[in-house]
Amino acid sequence: MAVLMHREVGDRHLLFSEHLIGRGVRCQLRIDNPLVSSAHAQLCWRGTGWEIHDLDSRNGTFVDGRRLAANERVTIAAGATVAFGAAWNVFELIDDSPPMARAVSGQGVIQEGQARHLLALPHPGAPVLTIFEHHGQWLVEDKDGTRRPVTEGEVLAIDGETWTLHLPVIVDPTQRNDQVRLLLRDPVLRFTVNPNEEHIRMTLVHAAGSIELTPRVHIEVLLRLAEARWDDRQRAIAEDEAGWLYVSDLLAKLCIPDDAVGRNLLYQHIYQARQQLAHAGVVDAVEIVQRRNTIATEGARRINQIRLGTGRIEIERPGRSAQATGTRGNGCRP
């Protein structure tokens, strides 16, 4: 997250994708100084870097000591200094990373996105709502998998607490040669499991190489979903219906109690899996787990179902080929 720090005072300001600076009440960075105009300057994320724009201020905007011309735009990077109204009123851009989604509660609590274009509310340990970018649009997903669009400044309510969204402008930057950007459809998800199933590794195998993910508890969740999808494939179930499990059945495979605490733990694991794939360069990492409501065969009540979001999977166990793989029972170790 980009940070602008006041050189003298040390105050740090996290930057929105469009950050208005001045004395006015609409400004994200308010500077109470008579030399600063009401709307003095604006910092904007342009996809590949930050740009500062003087808004025809009376006393000028300074970059590295040079006064900008009225309405001049300059790209700045980490280490650059900017001043507003006077050359001595200096701020430094100490972090020039892209802006993240964030939300501010009615009590002033700030929740930052944990990965690019991925935010959990009220916090990652209890992801009641997941806010994410999809095909150039911001969406919110609840625990049932229901999705809808959200916009900058929208207020969401969770258990009586309100959260105001601050969402970056979505820009598709030019990709650097050293960046890995994958869609979930691109890699094969390879799971490698040792005989007693105490160690599970997951690797993304793609055309340009492979990415081995750091082992985490949530990878077992993905493995159980992968097994279900693989088994349905062997039974020639259509891809649209392959791999769907009732949440209660998945919890049983994971030996997690089917209660509020257990379900919250599962949703936490799902968010962590999405977060890890996003950090690995998977643009649509939120799709690693899909959720839906359906009608249970034993009754008319709606029950959550869940599945792995890709059929490109391999499951390797010592002494067994990937083609011979399948579920291993209820998933509980003795």
C-alpha positions as CSV (number, residue, x, y, z in Angstrom):
1,M,0.0,0.0,0.0
2,A,1.4,3.4,-1.0
3,V,2.4,5.7,1.9
4,L,3.1,9.4,2.0
5,M,4.9,10.5,5.1
6,H,5.4,14.0,6.5
7,R,9.2,14.6,6.8
8,E,9.1,16.7,9.9
9,V,6.1,15.3,11.9
10,G,6.4,11.7,10.8
11,D,2.6,11.3,10.1
12,R,1.9,8.5,7.5
13,H,-0.9,8.6,5.1
14,L,-2.1,5.5,3.1
15,L,-3.0,6.6,-0.4
16,F,-6.2,5.9,-2.2
17,S,-6.0,5.4,-6.0
18,E,-7.2,9.0,-6.4
19,H,-6.0,11.0,-3.4
20,L,-7.1,14.7,-3.1
21,I,-4.8,17.0,-1.1
22,G,-5.7,20.4,0.3
23,R,-7.6,22.3,3.0
24,G,-11.1,21.3,1.9
25,V,-13.4,18.8,3.7
26,R,-13.5,16.6,0.6
27,C,-9.7,16.0,0.7
28,Q,-8.3,12.6,1.8
29,L,-5.2,14.4,3.0
30,R,-6.2,17.6,4.7
31,I,-3.5,20.2,5.4
32,D,-4.6,23.0,7.7
33,N,-2.3,25.7,6.4
34,P,-3.3,29.0,4.8
35,L,-0.7,28.5,2.1
36,V,-2.6,25.4,0.9
37,S,-5.5,25.7,-1.4
38,S,-8.9,24.0,-0.8
39,A,-8.2,21.5,-3.6
40,H,-4.5,21.9,-4.0
41,A,-3.2,18.7,-5.7
42,Q,-4.1,15.2,-6.5
43,L,-2.1,11.9,-6.4
44,C,-3.4,9.2,-8.8
45,W,-2.4,5.6,-9.5
46,R,-1.9,5.2,-13.2
47,G,-1.5,1.4,-13.4
48,T,2.3,1.5,-13.5
49,G,3.1,4.3,-11.0
50,W,1.9,7.3,-9.1
51,E,1.3,10.7,-10.7
52,I,1.0,14.0,-8.9
53,H,-1.1,16.7,-10.5
54,D,-1.1,20.4,-9.4
55,L,-4.7,21.7,-9.4
56,D,-3.8,25.2,-10.4
57,S,-3.0,26.0,-6.7
58,R,-2.2,29.6,-5.7
59,N,1.1,28.8,-3.9
60,G,2.2,25.8,-5.9
61,T,3.1,22.1,-5.6
62,F,6.8,21.1,-5.4
63,V,8.4,17.8,-6.5
64,D,12.0,17.3,-5.2
65,G,12.2,21.0,-4.7
66,R,11.0,22.1,-8.1
67,R,7.7,24.0,-8.4
68,L,5.3,22.5,-10.9
69,A,3.6,24.6,-13.5
70,A,-0.2,25.0,-13.0
71,N,-2.0,21.8,-13.9
72,E,1.4,20.0,-14.6
73,R,1.4,16.3,-14.0
74,V,4.6,14.4,-12.9
75,T,5.2,10.7,-12.3
76,I,6.9,10.1,-8.9
77,A,8.4,7.0,-7.3
78,A,9.5,5.9,-3.8
79,G,11.9,8.4,-2.3
80,A,10.4,11.4,-4.1
81,T,9.5,14.4,-2.0
82,V,6.4,16.6,-2.5
83,A,5.5,19.9,-0.8
84,F,2.2,21.9,-0.9
85,G,2.1,25.6,-0.7
86,A,5.7,26.0,0.5
87,A,8.9,24.1,-0.4
88,W,9.5,23.5,3.3
89,N,6.2,21.6,3.9
90,V,7.7,18.4,2.7
91,F,6.2,14.9,2.4
92,E,8.0,11.8,1.1
93,L,6.6,8.9,-0.9
94,I,8.1,6.1,1.2
95,D,6.1,3.3,-0.5
96,D,4.9,3.5,-4.1
97,S,3.1,0.1,-4.3
98,P,-0.3,-0.1,-6.0
99,P,-3.4,0.9,-3.9
100,M,-5.3,-1.8,-2.1
101,A,-9.0,-2.1,-1.4
102,R,-9.9,-1.0,2.1
103,A,-12.9,-0.3,4.3
104,V,-13.4,2.0,7.3
105,S,-15.9,1.0,10.0
106,G,-18.3,3.4,11.7
107,Q,-15.9,3.4,14.7
108,G,-12.9,4.4,12.5
109,V,-11.3,0.9,12.2
110,I,-9.5,0.5,8.9
111,Q,-9.4,-2.9,7.3
112,E,-6.8,-3.2,4.5
113,G,-6.9,-5.7,1.6
114,Q,-4.7,-8.7,2.3
115,A,-3.9,-9.2,-1.4
116,R,-4.3,-7.3,-4.6
117,H,-8.0,-6.6,-5.2
118,L,-9.1,-8.9,-2.3
119,L,-10.6,-7.7,1.0
120,A,-12.3,-9.6,3.8
121,L,-14.8,-8.0,6.2
122,P,-15.0,-7.6,9.1
123,H,-11.4,-9.2,9.1
124,P,-9.6,-12.1,7.5
125,G,-10.2,-14.3,10.6
126,A,-14.0,-13.9,10.1
127,P,-14.6,-13.3,6.3
128,V,-18.4,-12.7,6.4
129,L,-18.1,-10.7,3.2
130,T,-15.3,-11.0,0.5
131,I,-14.8,-8.0,-1.7
132,F,-12.9,-8.7,-4.9
133,E,-12.3,-7.5,-8.5
134,H,-13.8,-9.6,-11.3
135,H,-13.5,-8.6,-15.0
136,G,-13.0,-5.0,-14.2
137,Q,-15.8,-4.7,-11.7
138,W,-15.8,-4.8,-7.9
139,L,-18.1,-7.5,-6.4
140,V,-19.0,-8.6,-2.9
141,E,-19.6,-12.3,-2.0
142,D,-21.4,-13.5,1.1
143,K,-21.0,-16.9,2.8
144,D,-23.7,-18.4,0.6
145,G,-21.7,-17.5,-2.5
146,T,-24.2,-14.8,-3.5
147,R,-22.5,-12.0,-5.4
148,R,-23.4,-8.5,-6.4
149,P,-21.6,-5.4,-7.6
150,V,-20.3,-2.8,-5.2
151,T,-19.0,0.7,-5.8
152,E,-16.6,3.3,-4.2
153,G,-18.1,4.8,-1.1
154,E,-20.8,2.1,-0.7
155,V,-21.7,1.3,2.9
156,L,-22.0,-2.4,4.0
157,A,-23.5,-3.6,7.2
158,I,-22.2,-6.6,9.1
159,D,-23.8,-7.6,12.5
160,G,-24.9,-4.0,13.1
161,E,-21.5,-2.5,12.2
162,T,-21.2,-0.3,9.1
163,W,-18.2,-0.4,6.7
164,T,-17.5,2.2,4.0
165,L,-15.7,0.9,1.0
166,H,-12.7,2.6,-0.6
167,L,-12.0,0.7,-3.8
168,P,-9.1,1.4,-6.2
169,V,-9.8,2.4,-9.8
170,I,-9.1,-0.8,-11.7
171,V,-6.3,-0.4,-14.3
172,D,-4.8,-3.2,-16.3
173,P,-1.1,-2.3,-16.3
174,T,1.5,-3.4,-18.8
175,Q,2.9,-6.7,-17.5
176,R,6.6,-6.8,-16.6
177,N,8.7,-9.7,-17.8
178,D,9.4,-10.8,-14.3
179,Q,5.7,-10.8,-13.3
180,V,3.6,-14.0,-13.2
181,R,0.0,-13.3,-14.0
182,L,-2.2,-16.4,-14.4
183,L,-5.9,-17.1,-14.8
184,L,-7.1,-20.1,-12.8
185,R,-7.8,-21.9,-16.1
186,D,-4.1,-21.8,-17.0
187,P,-2.2,-23.9,-14.5
188,V,-2.7,-27.5,-13.4
189,L,-3.1,-27.8,-9.7
190,R,-0.8,-30.6,-8.6
191,F,-1.2,-32.0,-5.1
192,T,1.5,-34.2,-3.7
193,V,0.5,-36.2,-0.6
194,N,2.8,-38.4,1.6
195,P,1.6,-41.8,2.8
196,N,0.2,-40.8,6.1
197,E,-1.3,-37.6,4.7
198,E,0.5,-35.4,7.2
199,H,2.2,-33.4,4.5
200,I,0.3,-32.0,1.5
201,R,2.1,-29.9,-1.2
202,M,0.4,-27.9,-3.9
203,T,2.1,-26.7,-7.0
204,L,0.8,-24.6,-9.9
205,V,2.2,-26.1,-13.1
206,H,1.9,-23.7,-16.0
207,A,3.3,-23.2,-19.5
208,A,6.3,-21.0,-18.2
209,G,7.2,-23.2,-15.3
210,S,5.8,-24.0,-11.8
211,I,5.0,-22.3,-8.5
212,E,5.2,-24.4,-5.3
213,L,3.0,-22.9,-2.6
214,T,4.1,-22.8,1.0
215,P,2.3,-25.6,2.8
216,R,-0.7,-24.2,4.8
217,V,-3.6,-25.8,6.6
218,H,-6.1,-24.5,4.0
219,I,-4.4,-26.6,1.3
220,E,-6.1,-29.7,2.7
221,V,-9.5,-28.0,2.1
222,L,-8.5,-27.7,-1.6
223,L,-7.3,-31.3,-1.7
224,R,-10.6,-32.6,-0.4
225,L,-12.4,-30.6,-3.0
226,A,-10.0,-31.7,-5.7
227,E,-10.7,-35.4,-4.7
228,A,-14.4,-34.8,-5.0
229,R,-14.1,-33.3,-8.5
230,W,-11.8,-36.1,-9.6
231,D,-14.1,-38.8,-8.4
232,D,-17.1,-37.2,-10.2
233,R,-15.0,-37.1,-13.4
234,Q,-14.4,-40.8,-13.1
235,R,-18.2,-41.3,-12.8
236,A,-18.7,-39.3,-16.0
237,I,-20.6,-36.5,-14.2
238,A,-20.9,-33.4,-16.4
239,E,-18.3,-30.7,-15.6
240,D,-21.0,-28.2,-14.6
241,E,-22.0,-30.6,-11.8
242,A,-18.7,-32.3,-11.0
243,G,-17.2,-31.8,-7.5
244,W,-20.0,-30.2,-5.7
245,L,-20.1,-31.1,-2.0
246,Y,-22.5,-30.1,0.7
247,V,-20.6,-28.0,3.2
248,S,-21.6,-30.4,6.0
249,D,-20.0,-33.3,4.0
250,L,-16.8,-31.3,3.5
251,L,-16.6,-30.5,7.2
252,A,-16.9,-34.2,8.0
253,K,-14.0,-35.0,5.6
254,L,-11.9,-32.4,7.4
255,C,-13.0,-33.5,10.9
256,I,-14.3,-30.0,11.6
257,P,-17.5,-29.7,13.7
258,D,-20.6,-28.7,11.7
259,D,-21.5,-25.7,13.8
260,A,-21.0,-22.0,13.6
261,V,-17.4,-22.1,14.8
262,G,-16.6,-24.9,12.4
263,R,-18.2,-23.1,9.4
264,N,-16.4,-19.9,10.3
265,L,-13.1,-21.8,10.3
266,L,-13.9,-23.2,6.9
267,Y,-14.7,-19.8,5.5
268,Q,-11.4,-18.5,7.0
269,H,-9.5,-21.3,5.2
270,I,-11.2,-20.5,1.9
271,Y,-10.2,-16.9,2.2
272,Q,-6.6,-17.8,3.0
273,A,-6.5,-20.1,0.0
274,R,-7.7,-17.3,-2.2
275,Q,-5.2,-14.9,-0.7
276,Q,-2.3,-17.3,-1.2
277,L,-3.1,-17.8,-4.9
278,A,-3.5,-14.1,-5.4
279,H,0.0,-13.5,-4.0
280,A,1.2,-16.3,-6.3
281,G,-0.1,-14.3,-9.3
282,V,-3.5,-15.8,-10.0
283,V,-5.6,-12.9,-11.1
284,D,-8.9,-14.6,-10.5
285,A,-7.8,-16.4,-7.3
286,V,-11.3,-15.9,-5.8
287,E,-12.6,-18.6,-8.2
288,I,-10.5,-21.3,-6.6
289,V,-13.5,-22.1,-4.5
290,Q,-17.0,-21.8,-5.8
291,R,-20.2,-21.8,-3.7
292,R,-23.9,-22.1,-4.4
293,N,-27.2,-22.8,-2.7
294,T,-29.2,-25.9,-3.7
295,I,-32.1,-28.0,-2.5
296,A,-31.3,-31.0,-0.4
297,T,-32.8,-34.2,-1.6
298,E,-34.1,-34.9,2.0
299,G,-36.0,-31.7,2.3
300,A,-36.9,-28.3,0.9
301,R,-34.4,-26.2,2.9
302,R,-31.6,-24.5,1.1
303,I,-28.1,-25.9,1.8
304,N,-24.7,-24.5,0.9
305,Q,-22.6,-26.4,-1.6
306,I,-19.0,-25.9,-2.4
307,R,-16.5,-27.1,-5.0
308,L,-13.0,-26.5,-6.4
309,G,-13.2,-23.9,-9.2
310,T,-11.0,-25.8,-11.7
311,G,-11.0,-29.3,-13.1
312,R,-7.3,-29.1,-14.1
313,I,-5.9,-31.2,-11.2
314,E,-3.4,-33.9,-10.5
315,I,-3.2,-35.8,-7.2
316,E,0.0,-37.7,-6.6
317,R,0.6,-40.2,-3.7
318,P,3.7,-42.4,-3.4
319,G,3.1,-45.7,-5.1
320,R,0.0,-44.5,-6.9
321,S,-0.3,-42.7,-10.2
322,A,-2.4,-39.5,-10.6
323,Q,-4.9,-41.5,-12.6
324,A,-5.4,-43.9,-9.7
325,T,-6.2,-41.3,-7.2
326,G,-9.4,-40.7,-5.4
327,T,-10.9,-39.9,-2.0
328,R,-9.4,-41.5,1.0
329,G,-12.4,-41.8,3.3
330,N,-13.6,-39.2,5.8
331,G,-10.3,-37.3,5.8
332,C,-9.7,-37.9,9.5
333,R,-6.3,-39.2,10.7
334,P,-6.4,-41.7,13.6
